[in-house]
Amino acid sequence: MRLILGSGSPRRRELLAQIGVVADEVRPPDIDETPLKSELPRPYCIRMAREKALAVPAESGDIVLSADTTVALGRRILGKPDTAAEAAEFLLAMSGRRHKVITAVALRCGDRIWEKDVVTTVKMKRLSDEELNAYLATNDWQGKAGAYGIQGPAGALIPWIQGSFTAVVGLPLAETAGLLRAAGYPLHKDMP
């Protein structure tokens, strides 16, 4: 049984390694991630994870693991910013407020799909101009939904979360382990 990670995210590989899982192959899917008109953040995130899992070529006995992380401010989806100005806009919108981070996981083996999504509430501190500019200068915002990664320098901007830390990083480990077990993947094979 081979595991194919349908994601190019190094953070997802690192998180899987924490539970002793190393993908046999990494095949990032190439799909259109544009939200549908009036699509809400949670259904969008679930749809993206499923579409990614379906887009990855695999043999019938392979397990494909894909995920999507979406940052939501109310009904607004904050994707990956293209510029520092857009990143600043996202961060200022979240400054001093709570937002939701949704991570959906989809596992596919043959025609079967297992799915789980996790919603975590995150509070970002009120950002001073100095903090905002210092963070933007790190370039850590690049390629990250909502313009930040909690596991990097932006961790200093997040006083608390309610929910799954690993989901905010990009892959909820407890839920992912449950999906892998449900699909028959041998977790903890080296443990007594």
HELIX and SHEET records of a PDB file:
HELIX    1   1 PRO A   10  GLN A   18  1                                   9    
HELIX    2   2 PRO A   41  ALA A   55  1                                  15    
HELIX    3   3 ALA A   84  MET A   94  1                                  11    
HELIX    4   4 ASP A  129  THR A  138  1                                  10    
HELIX    5   5 ALA A  145  ALA A  147  5                                   3    
HELIX    6   6 PRO A  153  LEU A  157  5                                   5    
HELIX    7   7 PHE A  165  VAL A  169  1                                   5    
HELIX    8   8 LEU A  173  ALA A  182  1                                  10    
SHEET    1   A 4 GLU A  25  VAL A  26  0                                        
SHEET    2   A 4 LEU A   3  LEU A   5  1                                        
SHEET    3   A 4 ILE A  63  LEU A  73  1                                        
SHEET    4   A 4 ARG A  76  LEU A  78 -1                                        
SHEET    1   B 6 GLU A  25  VAL A  26  0                                        
SHEET    2   B 6 LEU A   3  LEU A   5  1                                        
SHEET    3   B 6 ILE A  63  LEU A  73  1                                        
SHEET    4   B 6 ARG A  98  CYS A 109 -1                                        
SHEET    5   B 6 ARG A 112  LYS A 123 -1                                        
SHEET    6   B 6 TRP A 160  GLN A 162 -1                                        
END                                                                             
